[in-house]
Amino acid sequence: MYVKRRYGFLMTLRWSIKPLIITVLYATVIQIIFYFLKIKFSLPWQAVSVLGVAVAFYLGFKNNSSYDRTWEARKIWGGIVNNSRTFGAACTTFIQGEKTDSIKKELIYRHIAWMTALRYQLRLSRTWEHTELRVSEKYFPNVCEKYRTSLENELSKYIPTDEVQLVNSKSNAAVQILAKQSQRLQELKDQGYFEDFRHMEFHHIIENLYTEQGKAERIKNFPFPRQYASTAVWLTMIFSALVPFAMLSILNPESGWIYWLSPLISGLIVWSFALMEMIGDYSENPFEGTYNDVPITAIAIGIEIDLREMIDDSNIPEAIQPVNGFLM
């Protein structure tokens, strides 16, 4: 997620310059051929502009839908923040008896392990995501994480080795960690660390966490419908291919030197439409591990800080800071 006031123009241009260059070259070739061969042909600008209006409406629909996916993802992690703090408060107040400090730490650390596993799982690659962007550069950061090796190392900081090996052998480690947490809460209830009412409160929080995980997985595993995404691309390409021919009906050799600005004008028109299409395209997948992600690493670390401070833990990590304007 980019956290500065706005993207710089050069950053935006660098990100989207390919359609501009291709269109300028394409329009230049057309104009040179038509000029030297004296071809008298053009498309009526009014007809092409009507197509442009239709494409703009369609791109608006796509961009709104893409933004909804990103905003829903952020709301889901907002729910995880709230439920995590509630769980931490419940651990520090509900549990009574001997060795409570170690028990509180165990439960909170297992919860942090769940967030870690969920974060890694949400950033596994899908065929419809922009995996080609997973190359770290100054203006194109990524948080593509090596799932098995890195996850095992991360989980070992919070839960025992045998538990790490168990959950890491399953297809959905985060689900198994919450299941283990639920089993452990039942054991503590049976041992008298809290009564039935407080056990039900714990169970309700676990239920909420499962719900938020399911919502996040729904966005991750169900792409923006390909028919809508593909149609936006093809309509934009058709419109882009027609623009230089429509410009020939507006500017002709009698226009003087302005005539030779036609390829640049065509390029700018197409670039604006291509930019809108790209913005929607790169907003569809809020967990793909690139620079337009919801910053779940920063959110998860923030939750970890809050929970560990509740139990006066040591060696608490620092909050994640933006790097070159990107918060991941």
DODOBA-759443 format. One record per residue (C-alpha): residue number from 1; x, y, z. Coordinates in steps of 0.05 Angstrom, whole numbers, plus 5000, padded with zeros to 4 digits. Each point is the difference from the previous one (the first is absolute). Example, Ala and Ser with C-alpha at 12.3 -4.5 7.8 and 13.67 -1.06 7.14 Angstrom:
% residues 2
   num      X      Y      Z
     1   5246   4910   5156
     2   5027   5069   4987
END
This chain:
% residues 328
   num      X      Y      Z
     1   5000   5000   5000
     2   5027   5068   4980
     3   4994   5048   5059
     4   5027   5066   4973
     5   4952   5054   4978
     6   5001   4980   4927
     7   5040   4959   4950
     8   5051   5043   4964
     9   4986   5012   4926
    10   5064   4967   4978
    11   4984   4939   5043
    12   4931   4996   4968
    13   5029   5010   4930
    14   5053   4947   5011
    15   4947   4950   5024
    16   4954   5012   4940
    17   5046   5025   4945
    18   4995   4938   4956
    19   4930   5015   4970
    20   5022   5072   4987
    21   5063   4980   4962
    22   4965   4946   4960
    23   4943   5046   4979
    24   5046   5057   4980
    25   5041   4952   4956
    26   4937   4968   4972
    27   4968   5067   4984
    28   5065   5027   4970
    29   5005   4941   4952
    30   4927   5010   4979
    31   5010   5074   4989
    32   5063   4992   4959
    33   4969   4947   4956
    34   4937   5041   4988
    35   5040   5064   4987
    36   5049   4974   4949
    37   4952   4953   4965
    38   4947   5055   4997
    39   4947   4954   5030
    40   4935   5036   5012
    41   4968   4961   5055
    42   4980   5014   5072
    43   4948   4980   5051
    44   4948   5050   5025
    45   5024   5026   5067
    46   4928   5002   5026
    47   4991   4925   4991
    48   5067   4984   5034
    49   4985   5048   5057
    50   4933   4964   5013
    51   5040   4936   5007
    52   5047   5036   5046
    53   4943   5022   5045
    54   4975   4927   5004
    55   5070   4976   5017
    56   5007   5054   5054
    57   4934   4979   5032
    58   5023   4927   5000
    59   5067   5017   5029
    60   4965   5040   5055
    61   4958   4939   5017
    62   5062   4956   5002
    63   5040   5049   5043
    64   4943   5008   5050
    65   4995   4924   5007
    66   5075   4993   5008
    67   5001   5054   5053
    68   4944   4964   5037
    69   5044   4938   5004
    70   5058   5039   5028
    71   4957   5038   5050
    72   4967   4935   5023
    73   5068   4970   5011
    74   5020   5059   5044
    75   4935   4994   5040
    76   5014   4926   5011
    77   5067   5015   5030
    78   4969   5055   5041
    79   4955   4946   5029
    80   5061   4957   5014
    81   5031   5059   5037
    82   4938   5009   5043
    83   4991   4926   5015
    84   5074   4992   5015
    85   5000   5055   5051
    86   4937   4971   5031
    87   5034   4932   5004
    88   5061   5031   5033
    89   4957   5037   5051
    90   4961   4936   5015
    91   5065   4961   5011
    92   5027   5052   5049
    93   4935   5005   5041
    94   4962   4934   4995
    95   5056   4951   5018
    96   5009   4990   5075
    97   5043   4952   5039
    98   5071   4975   5002
    99   5050   5009   4944
   100   4953   5050   4967
   101   5058   5042   4971
   102   5027   4942   4959
   103   4929   4980   4978
   104   4983   5070   4978
   105   5065   5004   4961
   106   4987   4932   4968
   107   4931   5020   4976
   108   5021   5068   4974
   109   5061   4972   4964
   110   4956   4947   4967
   111   4954   5055   4977
   112   5059   5037   4969
   113   5020   4935   4966
   114   4930   4996   4970
   115   5006   5070   4972
   116   5069   4983   4972
   117   4974   4937   4966
   118   4940   5037   4972
   119   5044   5056   4973
   120   5045   4950   4964
   121   4942   4961   4972
   122   4966   5062   4972
   123   5064   5017   4962
   124   5007   4934   4963
   125   4999   5009   4925
   126   4937   4991   4958
   127   4999   4994   4925
   128   4959   5063   4991
   129   5045   5043   5043
   130   5057   5045   4977
   131   5056   4953   5018
   132   5046   5033   4948
   133   5004   5060   5047
   134   5034   4959   5055
   135   5067   5032   4988
   136   5023   5048   5053
   137   5019   5069   4975
   138   4998   5069   5030
   139   4933   5016   4968
   140   4973   4930   4996
   141   5008   4966   5068
   142   4971   4932   5016
   143   4990   4954   5060
   144   4998   4934   4963
   145   5017   4951   5056
   146   5028   4930   4991
   147   4942   4964   5032
   148   5025   4935   5030
   149   5071   5018   5022
   150   4986   5071   5024
   151   4935   4982   5033
   152   5032   4944   5041
   153   5054   5048   5024
   154   4949   5053   5018
   155   4953   4953   5037
   156   5057   4971   5041
   157   5006   5067   5035
   158   4930   4992   5029
   159   4980   4926   5007
   160   5038   4936   5017
   161   5038   4962   4947
   162   4954   4940   5000
   163   4940   5045   4990
   164   5035   5037   4944
   165   5014   4935   4964
   166   4928   4977   5010
   167   4967   5062   4973
   168   5051   5009   4944
   169   4983   4931   4974
   170   4927   5020   4990
   171   4971   5034   4940
   172   4975   5059   5041
   173   5046   5015   5058
   174   4960   5059   5026
   175   4937   4958   5008
   176   5040   4947   5039
   177   5030   5052   5046
   178   4932   5027   5019
   179   4975   4929   5010
   180   5059   4988   5047
   181   4984   5065   5036
   182   4928   4977   5010
   183   5023   4933   5027
   184   5048   5034   5048
   185   4945   5046   5026
   186   4956   4939   5013
   187   5057   4968   5040
   188   5009   5064   5041
   189   4926   5003   5014
   190   5000   4927   5023
   191   5059   5017   5046
   192   4960   5056   5032
   193   5037   5061   4974
   194   4934   5031   4979
   195   4927   4981   5004
   196   4949   4982   4945
   197   4977   5071   4987
   198   5071   5025   4986
   199   5014   4938   4959
   200   4941   5017   4955
   201   5028   5070   4991
   202   5066   4971   4978
   203   4963   4953   4952
   204   4962   5059   4971
   205   5066   5037   4986
   206   5028   4937   4966
   207   4936   4997   4958
   208   5010   5073   4979
   209   5072   4986   4981
   210   4979   4941   4957
   211   4948   5045   4967
   212   5051   5054   4983
   213   5048   4948   4973
   214   4945   4972   4956
   215   4983   5068   4973
   216   5074   5014   4983
   217   5006   4932   4966
   218   4937   5015   4959
   219   5034   5061   4970
   220   5066   4963   4991
   221   4972   4938   4968
   222   4944   5030   4957
   223   5028   5048   4947
   224   4964   5060   4972
   225   4957   4965   4947
   226   5043   4990   4939
   227   4945   5017   4951
   228   4996   5070   5028
   229   5075   5010   5005
   230   5012   4972   4929
   231   4945   5042   4968
   232   5030   5063   5028
   233   5067   4983   4969
   234   4972   4983   4931
   235   4955   5061   4997
   236   5058   5045   5019
   237   5044   4969   4947
   238   4947   5007   4945
   239   4989   5073   5018
   240   5075   5011   5001
   241   5008   4970   4931
   242   4947   5047   4971
   243   5023   5065   5031
   244   5056   5015   4950
   245   4952   4990   4941
   246   4950   5047   5033
   247   5053   5053   5010
   248   5011   5001   4924
   249   4930   5028   4993
   250   5017   5058   5046
   251   5072   5016   4980
   252   5022   4998   4927
   253   5063   5023   4962
   254   4968   5068   4990
   255   5003   5010   5076
   256   5075   5014   4995
   257   5048   4977   5054
   258   4942   4983   5047
   259   4985   4942   4953
   260   5064   4965   5025
   261   4977   5006   5072
   262   4945   4951   4985
   263   5039   4937   5023
   264   5016   5033   5067
   265   4927   5022   5010
   266   4977   4929   4983
   267   5051   4973   5049
   268   4976   5045   5056
   269   4927   4981   4988
   270   5015   4926   5000
   271   5047   5007   5061
   272   4944   5030   5041
   273   4954   4942   4985
   274   5055   4948   5010
   275   5018   5032   5066
   276   4929   4994   5025
   277   4999   4927   4978
   278   5066   4985   5035
   279   4977   5033   5065
   280   4940   4954   5003
   281   5041   4940   4980
   282   5053   5012   5053
   283   4947   5011   5054
   284   4964   4934   4992
   285   5046   4958   5044
   286   5014   5033   5068
   287   5041   4941   5025
   288   5046   4985   4941
   289   5064   5023   5034
   290   5015   5061   4959
   291   4999   5075   5010
   292   4925   5009   4996
   293   4987   4951   5056
   294   4961   5013   5063
   295   5059   5007   5049
   296   4986   4937   5039
   297   5072   4992   5023
   298   4998   5068   5033
   299   4931   4986   5029
   300   5022   4932   5027
   301   5062   5029   5033
   302   4958   5056   5030
   303   4954   4948   5031
   304   5059   4961   5026
   305   5027   5062   5034
   306   4933   5013   5034
   307   4992   4929   5024
   308   5071   4992   5026
   309   4996   5066   5036
   310   4938   4975   5036
   311   5042   4946   5034
   312   5061   5045   5010
   313   5041   4956   4953
   314   5072   5015   4981
   315   5034   5008   4932
   316   4937   5029   4969
   317   5011   5016   4926
   318   4997   5070   4972
   319   4942   5022   4957
   320   5010   4991   4925
   321   5019   5066   4967
   322   4988   5020   4927
   323   5059   4990   4953
   324   5002   5050   4942
   325   4927   5015   5015
   326   4976   4927   5000
   327   4972   4967   5061
   328   4996   4924   4995
END
